[in-house]
């Protein structure tokens, strides 16, 4: 199944047996003092620089999140999306839990964006799915519902089914749904990464949809987090996850090596090119 | 006689079976239940908290130490009389409305229990009503709210308002990745802690004041 996303000038395809698509996570004020201050002051230069840096590092898509407690996302999200569209040609992932902000950003977006995200929660599905259909966007569906994050595979898979079915009823085809199987902290529960990996396998097998993941949560509270994040990404990619939301500069080498080993990188050209550039 | 520092060391090492065995033996020998608790279990967990705060201990080590401490406490609990455990205070803990992040809040809960607090965890995605009701039911001294998302941090203010409107005695403490002291001041929280071990210190301070 292929998810096609685009900017005004560029298309990116997420699909089985294709190279892993990297979604850059860095345009997000959470935990970043400089970016928070800049966004709150309406200064978009920091965002433009971060956008360029991620593209240079090899990002295929950029996530755009502007949520801070004092920012009005309804005006700020479209403004920042506009600024990023004017800086790079990668398709964007519009990231907000505010439906009005998403609507405002969808209205000015040129191309077919990804929206981050819906969950299995009734009110969220009801408010966001019509927007996705109206603007012919694609959407990330998190395997979370009104009862929180299930800690067993069956319930997470059931939520994925629910999201795909509800999207279908709203006129959104399954190729425009990307499921996030949710990463929990392995330091708090030794089986948490296994639950995520098994959910990825089952969702891929039963629904055939494309799958995303934010990986870094897995290593919380442990030493040498990048090492764990990289190993987890490799396992997740092998299980069928094909468009992670990550720190591209740090994680791309691991992803490229994994793609090479899984034959998603014909003649190893992508891997070799990246290694040459970094020498 | 079981040496209580050995119980303490086994809590620190997360040796669940050893802790249970030694606590049982110490009880059989007629050692003071109160002392087994304070000098063995709680003091062990206190050291684990310090080590975690300094970066010498990691999350799984804290989780297993807490498991050992709780297993020891379970042996003691039928023998504990009111007053044996000087509860450090009663806490209601939860993650703000719209937010489903569980881990940070649960670690804080474990650390608080380890420090002698009675903790009621109301889970994730909890609205102001749930915080207020549970705090009333338990006559809580303290309410702890966690939020990891910048969008759900705002919901903390609603809880704080509801607590004040309901005229509860409970003080409110907040935390979570994006929360800062400035934000805590802005929304009128009584306290803020950047991580789990410092949440224990802050909780003690707030309950006393």
Contacts between the chains, C-beta under 8 A, distances in Angstrom:
chain1	res1	chain2	res2	distance
A	29	B	150	6.5
A	30	B	149	7.3
A	30	B	150	5.6
A	30	B	177	6.5
A	30	B	178	5.2
A	31	B	177	5.6
A	31	B	178	6.3
A	67	B	149	7.2
A	67	B	150	4.3
A	67	B	151	4.8
A	68	B	150	4.9
A	68	B	178	7.7
A	69	B	150	5.9
A	69	B	153	5.1
A	69	B	154	5.3
A	69	B	183	6.3
A	73	B	151	8.0
A	96	B	151	7.7
A	97	B	98	7.0
A	97	B	149	7.4
A	97	B	151	5.0
A	98	B	151	6.9
A	144	B	100	5.7
A	146	B	125	7.8
A	148	B	100	5.0
A	148	B	102	7.1
A	148	B	123	7.0
A	148	B	124	5.1
A	148	B	125	6.3
A	149	B	100	5.5
A	149	B	102	7.0
A	149	B	124	8.0
A	184	B	103	7.2
A	185	B	59	7.0
A	185	B	103	4.9
A	187	B	58	6.6
A	187	B	59	3.3
A	187	B	60	4.9
A	187	B	63	7.1
A	188	B	59	6.2
A	188	B	60	7.9
A	188	B	63	6.0
A	188	B	103	5.0
A	188	B	106	7.1
A	188	B	107	7.3
A	190	B	60	7.5
A	220	B	59	6.7
A	220	B	103	6.7
A	221	B	58	5.7
A	221	B	59	2.6
A	221	B	60	7.5
A	221	B	62	7.7
A	221	B	107	7.8
A	222	B	58	5.3
A	222	B	59	6.2
A	222	B	60	7.3
A	223	B	58	6.0
